[in-house]
Amino acid sequence: MTANKRVFGEGVSAGLIGGTAIAVWFGIIDAIQGHFFATPILLGTSLASLVLKGVVPSAAGAFLGYTVFHFALLIIIGYCFSLVVNTAERVPSAFIGFGMLFVAFEVGWIGWTMVLAQGFGQLTWLQVFLANLIASISMGLYMWRQHPTLPSRVTQEMAGVTE
């Protein structure tokens, strides 16, 4: 398998895993609250208001639109993650920089969610943070299984041990 195909395949797989993890998380929350699919419908309606200029989609349209958007976005994120991990196979320090960027992104995302929370009803920054954490762990475990020697190589790089 060529390097580009590997990066693409791992990225799509990681994105689907992360997207599914988030969907299951919010599915559980919605089920506990007794409002099945409330979160994707809410987010789909909000997304549609930006894209469709005031046209309110049906619940099914909002759900489907958001689901497509959600998985497409997670596949792009998964591809970027796969690209970093595969680059880190050659240059382990790339993963260290990615880790710092990831933390900065998560802090920014929590802040952005807190700003938008007033328009999203029951959706809280903590739920979004936990969803991101669950997806990140799921995607990370998948990538770890694909690249089992990378964690030790990154640790060696951080310790200054040369091969």
CORCOR-V535709 format. One line per field, one symbol per residue. psi: psi as a letter, one per 20 degrees, with the letter a starting at -180 (. if undefined). burial: # if it has 9 or more other C-alpha atoms within 8 Angstrom, else .. A space follows every 10 residues. Layout:
psi = ???
burial = ???
This chain:
psi = prgghggggh ggggghgggg ggggghgggh ghijnpjggh gghhggghhg hjlipprrgg ggggghgggg hgghhgghgg ggggghhhhh nhihhghggg hggggggghg gghhgihhij diorhggggh ghgggggggg hghghhmhig ghhgggghij pq.
burial = .....###.# #########. ##..###..# #.....#.## #####.###. ......#... #######..# #..####### ########.. .#####.#.. .....#...# #.##..#..# ..###..##. ##.###.##. .###.....# ..##.##... ...
